[in-house]
Amino acid sequence: MERVHLVLYDGVCGLCNRGVQFVLEHDDRQLFRFASLQSALGRSIVKQSGGNPDELAAFYVIGNYQTPAARVFTRSDAVLFVACNLRWPWKAARLLRVLPRAIRDRAYDLVARNRYRVFGRLEHCLLPRPEFRSRFVD
């Protein structure tokens, strides 16, 4: 059985919701599960990993979720982790790892600061399509 990874995303962010839809469409191995940062599970994981559960600008992925080998990725590392676990051509994003994390995270922070203005803010978390509901854990 392949490992499962948990994506924690801002449930009211238009960009984040589009990103989740993208991953759902391209994750044919069904490696990823999802929970919003606003959920009880999301808040708990962020707090346990030393983050601020009220800060919604960070993107988290828990690799190997619910195993002893679980590892938390944030910001640009989380984005690259997701892309590298999809099939080609998205896997090619691994080339971006040659850039220092500080540069990647600055680019991530620029997008995160402007995401609501550019992509909109939803009134509430969107409900997943029926065929994807089982991939949402909270």
C-alpha positions in Angstrom: 0.0 0.0 0.0 1.3 3.5 -0.9 1.7 6.0 1.8 -0.9 8.7 2.4 -0.1 12.4 2.8 -2.3 15.0 4.4 -2.7 18.5 2.9 -3.8 21.3 5.2 -5.1 24.3 3.2 -6.9 27.6 3.9 -10.5 26.5 3.2 -11.8 30.0 2.3 -8.9 30.9 0.0 -9.8 30.8 -3.7 -6.2 29.9 -4.7 -6.0 27.2 -2.1 -9.3 25.7 -3.2 -8.2 25.7 -6.8 -5.0 24.0 -5.7 -6.9 21.3 -3.9 -9.1 20.7 -7.0 -5.9 20.5 -9.1 -4.4 17.9 -6.9 -7.6 15.9 -6.7 -7.7 15.8 -10.6 -4.0 14.9 -11.0 -3.5 12.6 -8.0 -4.5 9.4 -9.8 -2.7 7.3 -7.1 -4.9 8.9 -4.4 -1.9 9.7 -2.2 -3.3 12.9 -0.8 -6.0 13.5 1.8 -7.2 17.0 2.7 -8.3 19.0 5.7 -8.8 22.8 6.1 -6.5 24.8 8.4 -9.7 26.0 10.0 -10.8 22.5 11.0 -10.2 21.0 14.5 -7.8 18.5 12.9 -5.9 21.2 11.0 -5.6 23.6 14.0 -4.4 20.7 16.2 -1.7 19.6 13.7 -0.5 23.1 13.1 -0.3 23.7 16.9 1.5 20.4 17.5 4.1 21.3 14.8 4.9 24.6 16.4 2.8 26.8 14.1 0.2 29.3 14.9 -3.3 27.8 14.1 -4.7 31.3 13.5 -2.1 32.0 10.8 -3.8 30.9 7.5 -1.1 32.0 5.1 1.0 28.9 5.6 0.4 25.7 3.6 1.2 22.4 5.3 1.6 18.9 4.1 2.1 16.0 6.5 4.1 13.4 4.6 3.4 9.8 5.5 0.4 10.9 7.6 -0.4 8.7 10.6 2.8 6.7 10.5 5.9 6.9 12.7 7.7 8.4 9.7 5.3 11.4 9.5 7.1 14.6 8.5 5.7 18.2 8.3 6.4 20.3 5.3 5.4 24.0 5.1 5.3 26.8 2.6 7.5 26.2 -0.5 8.6 22.8 0.7 5.0 21.7 1.0 4.2 22.9 -2.5 7.2 21.0 -3.9 6.3 17.9 -1.9 2.9 17.8 -3.5 4.1 18.5 -7.0 6.9 15.9 -6.7 4.3 13.3 -5.7 2.2 13.8 -8.7 3.0 12.3 -12.1 4.8 14.0 -15.0 5.0 16.8 -15.9 4.3 18.1 -12.4 7.1 16.0 -10.9 9.5 18.2 -12.8 9.0 20.8 -10.1 11.7 19.0 -8.2 14.1 21.1 -10.2 13.1 24.1 -8.1 14.8 22.5 -5.1 18.1 23.8 -6.5 16.9 27.3 -5.4 17.6 28.1 -1.7 14.6 27.7 0.6 14.8 31.3 1.6 14.3 32.4 -2.0 11.5 29.9 -2.6 9.8 30.9 0.7 10.0 34.6 -0.2 8.2 33.9 -3.5 5.7 31.7 -1.6 5.1 34.6 1.0 4.5 37.1 -1.8 1.8 34.9 -3.3 0.3 34.1 0.1 0.1 37.8 1.0 -1.8 38.6 -2.1 -3.9 35.4 -2.6 -7.2 36.8 -1.3 -6.9 40.0 -3.4 -6.0 38.1 -6.6 -8.0 34.8 -6.2 -10.8 35.9 -3.9 -12.0 34.9 -0.4 -14.9 32.5 -0.1 -17.6 32.9 2.5 -17.1 29.3 3.6 -15.2 26.1 2.8 -16.4 24.5 -0.4 -17.9 21.0 -0.3 -15.9 18.5 -2.3 -17.6 16.7 -5.2 -19.1 13.4 -4.2 -16.4 11.3 -5.9 -13.8 13.1 -3.8 -15.5 13.3 -0.4 -13.8 10.3 1.0 -10.4 12.0 0.6 -11.3 14.8 3.1 -10.6 13.8 6.6 -12.2 16.7 8.5 
